[in-house]
Amino acid sequence: MTTKTVRLTTTGMHCGSCAMMVGMTLEDVPGVLEAKSDYPTGITEVTFDTDLVSQEQLIAAIESAGYGAEAE
C-alpha cells in the first residue's frame, strides 16, 4: 500500500455542514484513509491509497457532491 496526502482547493462550500459533506463523501470512496475539509480556508486534505484511488477520482467525488475542486 502506497499512501499519499493531497491538498485540494474546494469551492462552493457555504458553511461547516458543506465541509462535513465533502469529508463524508470522500471517506466513502474506497482507498480514502482520511479526509478533512475546512470551510473557512476552502482546503480539503485527503490521505489515500494510490493503488486504489487517484487524485482525479477524489476530485470527481467532490464534484459529484456539488462542489468544485482542484489540486493546489
Secondary structure, DSSP 8 states (H G I E B T S, - for coil): --EEEEEEEEE---SHHHHHHHHHHHHTSTTEEEEEEETTTTEEEEEEETTT--HHHHHHHHHHTT-EEEE-
